[in-house]
Structure formats: C-alpha cells, structure tokens
C-alpha cells in the first residue's frame, strides 16, 4: 500500500485509498462507491461516500506507465 500511496502523491489521499482498497476486498455484492463507504465507515457512510467519490472521480492524480501492476499488487 505504501508504494501506491507514494504514487498518488498526497498524504490526504492515503485514507481514501486505504478505504477504497479495503472496500474492494470486502464481500459486498456491488463494488461501487456507496456500498464501499457503507462497509468501511458504518458510523459515517454519507461523509465516507463523498470522500470516496472525490478520490475516485475528481482528485487530480495520474498513475502513469507501469502502474497497473502496482495497483493490482497494492490492493491485496
């Protein structure tokens, strides 16, 4: 996870990255942002939902070349 956190470039994106990867590994039927927020932050689903939406869709980060391997290994 540390390698991927370094690639995305900002410390404030580490928590959403961790939650996103954790949610992807959870046994939920849908892997969209809302169910991932529900399993990673039960007490504050709405806030986590917004955080993950921003992380996935609006944060200006670029993984660049060679990142697919890093992405797949980081979320394990």
Residue pairs with C-beta under 8 A, 6 or more apart in sequence:
1 17
1 18
1 21
1 74
3 70
3 74
4 17
4 70
4 71
4 74
4 75
5 11
5 13
5 14
5 17
7 63
7 64
7 67
7 70
8 14
8 17
8 59
8 61
8 63
9 61
10 61
13 55
13 59
13 61
15 51
16 51
16 52
16 54
16 55
16 59
17 55
19 36
19 37
19 40
19 41
19 48
19 51
19 52
20 36
20 52
20 55
20 56
21 74
21 75
22 39
22 40
23 31
23 35
23 36
23 37
23 39
23 40
23 52
24 31
24 36
24 75
25 75
25 76
26 36
26 39
26 40
28 35
28 36
28 38
28 39
29 35
33 49
33 52
33 53
33 56
34 45
34 49
36 52
37 45
37 46
37 48
37 49
37 51
37 52
38 45
40 48
41 47
41 48
63 70
63 71
